[in-house]
Amino acid sequence: MKGKLIKEAERVRMRAHVPYSNFAVGAAVLTKNGNIFTGCNIENAAYPATCCAERVAMFNAIANGESKFDQLAVIADTKRPVPPCGICRQVMSEFFDEDVQIHLANLHGEIKTISMGKLLPFAFVSEDMDV
């Protein structure tokens, strides 16, 4: 499944709207129900309004009624397998169990797989707001 997710992420990467950075990213997420949802980064002249590929893929799944995830793949044209930014990691921690596998890839065929727990140890979670 890892290979299929990476191919889907690479395919959707071509749809990225990146007129400012020219840094196209694609992502694909596999839900526990076996469905794949994709996303690409979408930039805006007001940079805080930009949305990363990982969040677009996850939000696409959530908008379609899926909120339990199994794996995620992300790909970009980078020297090393591309890691998610901090904002994406925090959003991922809201929906991913610690054992969800995240496949980081680049266009040179390099892949690094890491668990959510290792990608963002000691994440801020909803239980932290219980008083």
PyMOL commands that set and color helices and strands:
alter all, ss='L'
color gray80, all
select helices_A, chain A and resi 2-13+47-49+53-63+86-95+116-119+126-129
alter helices_A, ss='H'
color red, helices_A
select strands_A, chain A and resi 25-31+36-40+69-76+101-106+111-115
alter strands_A, ss='S'
color yellow, strands_A
deselect
rebuild
show_as cartoon
